[in-house]
Amino acid sequence: MLQELLSLFRHSRGVPLTAEAVGQQLDLPPALIEQMLHTLVYRGRLEMVEDVCDGCEVCPLKPLCAGVPAVRRSGYRLLE
């Protein structure tokens, strides 16, 4: 499951994703998503960032996150 999560972040091409967007894409319970994200941050694969969303109008990931409202929320970005 962690590999699926990492693949999702690779597909985002550096654009941070919120836990809500990840949960909607992977169709998993929020508690499980939070646990997996925390694990990947702890392992140094992801970093937390603030103010991740500028709106669907300018986002290349609109089909990916399906417009999950994320304005001015924290999110995660892949570290490589």
Stockholm file with secondary structure:
# STOCKHOLM 1.0

chainA/1-80         MLQELLSLFRHSRGVPLTAEAVGQQLDLPPALIEQMLHTLVYRGRLEMVEDVCDGCEVCPLKPLCAGVPAVRRSGYRLLE
#=GR chainA/1-80 SS CHHHHHHHHHHTTTCCBCHHHHHHHHTCCHHHHHHHHHHHHHTTSEEEESCCBCCGGGCTTHHHHTTCCCBTCCEEEECC
#=GC SS_cons        CHHHHHHHHHHTTTCCBCHHHHHHHHTCCHHHHHHHHHHHHHTTSEEEESCCBCCGGGCTTHHHHTTCCCBTCCEEEECC
//
